[in-house]
Amino acid sequence: MLADIQSRITAAETAAGRPTGSTQLLAVSKVQPNERVADVLAQGHRLFGENKVQEAAGKWPTFQEQYPDASVHLIGPLQTNKVKQAVALFDAIHTVDREKLANKLAAEIQSQGKSPELFIQVNTGEEPQKAGVLPADADAFIATCRGLDLPIIGLMVIPPINEEPSLHFALLRKIAARNGLVGLSMGMSSDFERAIALGATHIRVGSAIFGERDYG
């Protein structure tokens, strides 16, 4: 399944006129049994996405003893009381979405002397139940984060489930471009080819690599 996704990524990059390898594949390992994660690691993949700090903390230090080059990104919401642990654990955080969190990250990065790469989550669908800054507030929030010396490298989006995702990918790209950001974390199992066509630098694919999750 991993090889199939990788070949589809390459085909989508070629179709979009993009260099092969310009899209990073985050294998979303949340709620996956350790043996499935170990299998994907054994196939040579080294970039993973996790939704929860606690789950990642219970899983990745052990894997990274065997695979020290494995990289883990946080792609789920981050509570301020988990910031210290998150800064220590993750290589990137894709869900910076409010000033209180930005301030906490800035203080913790200063304290630890290390920083994950950071993405700002944008709620392009303006859905009340979903995290992320509203599109109208994105420019100001990016400026706030830069004022805190946070290493913001890009933006992240999860489009509304019942809308054409390409519209949201295009909006995210527009906001990123006018703010001089190159990272675009967008696209999942069902729509990553459309995301690649619109410039995604990081796509997040879980069940298509690992198989369906068992939440039981």
N, C-alpha and C positions, 0 to 999 in steps of 0.2 A: 504493500500500500504506500509506503514511503517513496519507493522508486517511481510509482505512478504519479504521485503528487509532484515530485521533482521534475519529471518529464513534462507534465502539464505546465509547470512554472516556466520552464525553458521555452516551450512552444508559445506561451503567452508573451514572454519577453520578446521573442523573435517577431511575433505578429505586431507588437507595439513599436518595433524598431529600437528596442532597448538592449543594452549589452547583456549577454548571458551572465547570470550571477548577480545582477543588480538588485534583485529582490531577496531579502532574507526570510527564510521560513521558520516561524516559531511553531514548534510542535507543542500543542497545548496539552499538557500532561495532567491537568487537574482531574481529580477523582479517578485516575487510571491506576490499575494495579501496578505495583512495582515491577513485576515481571515484564509487563508490556513496555514500560519505560526502559528497562534494561535491554530489551530486544532492539529498540530503536537506537539506543546508545551503541549497541554492538554492531549495528549497521553503519555506524560512522557519523550519525547526526549529533550535533553538539549544541543546538540552540533550542531552548524550551521556554514555554510560557506557563505560568501558574497564576491562579486566581486569588489564592489566600496565603497570607504570610505564614500562618501556623502550619498549614499543610506542607508548604515548601520547606519550612524549617525542619519538619520531621522526615523529609525525604532527601533533600539535595546535598546536605553535608556528607552523607554516606556515599552517594553516587559520585560526588566530586573528589572523594579520596581515590576512587578508581579511575575517574575521568576528570583530571584537574582542568582540562580545557573546556569542559562543559559550561555553558553560559545560560543563566536563568533570568527571565524578565517577568516582572509583575504586571499582569494585564487586568487584574480585578481591582475593585475599590480599595483604597488605603485609608485606614482609620489613623487619626493622629497619634493614638497611643501605641501604634505598631511601627512608627516611623524609624525609631532607633534600630529595631530588628531588621526592617526592610532595607535601610541604607547599608547595613552590614552584609546582608544576604544576597541582594539582587544586583545584576549588572546594568539593568535598566528598569525604570518605572514608567508605565504608559498612561497613568491615570491621575496626573496632577490636575486638580479641578476646582480648587478654592484657595482663598488667600490664607486662611488659617493653616492649611496643609503646607502651602508654599513657605510660610514663615517657619514652621516646624522643621521642614526639610532643610532649609537654609542653615538653621542653628545646628542640626544634627550633622550635616555635611562638614560644617566648620569644626565641630567637636571631634568627629572621627577622622578628619583629614583625608577622606575618600568620598567619591560621589558616583552613584549610578548615573547613566545617561537618563534624561528626563523628557517625557512627552506630555503635552497638555491634552486632556480629553475634551473634545468639543461635542456638545449635544446638538447636532445639526438638525435633528427632528424636533427640538424643543419639547421633548417628552417629559412630563412632570415626574414620572417615576424613575427616570434615568439620570445618572451622574453626568457631569460635564458642564463646562461653561457654555453659555448661549453664544451663538455666532456674533450677535451684536456686541457682546462683552469680550470677545476673544482678543482683539488687538490690545485693549487696556490691560487684560490679565497677562498677556505675554510681556508687555512692558513692565508690569509689576514684578514678574518673575525675574526678568533681566536685571531689574533694579536691586534684586536680592542676590545677584551673581549666581543664580541657578543655571546649570548647564542644560538649557532647553534646546533639544536638537530637532524636535518635530511635534506633530499633532497626531492624535488618535481619534477614531470615530467607530461607533457601533450604530449603523443605520437602523431606522425603524423597520420592524420585521415585515410590514405589509407595504413598503414603498420601494420603488426602484432604487437600489443602492448606488447606482452610478451617479445619480443626482447629488447624493450626499458625499461621495468620493470627490466629485468635481468641486463642490463647495469647500471641502476641507483643503484641497489643493490650492484653491484661490486664496483662502485665508493664510495658508503657509507661505505662498509665494510673496504676498505683499508684506509679510513680516520677515522675509529672508530666511525661512526655515526649510530645510531639505528633507527631513524625516517625515514619512507619511505611513502611520501604522493603521492599515485599513484592509479589509478583505478577510473573509473566513471561508470555511469549507464550501459553502454554496455559491460564493461570488468572487473568489479571489482572482479569477482571470479578468473580470471587469475592473477590479482594483488595480491590477498590474497595468492594464491598458491606460489607466488614469494616473500612473506614477507611484504606486505603492512601493515603499522601500522595505516594509515589514508586513507580512501577512500572518494570520493566526489560524492554524488548521489543527483540529483535534481529532474528532471521530473519524475523519477520512484517512487518518494515519493509524490511529490506535484501535479503531473499532468503536462501536457504541459504548457510551459510559453506563455503568451500573450504579445508580444512585441509591440502591437499596442498602 
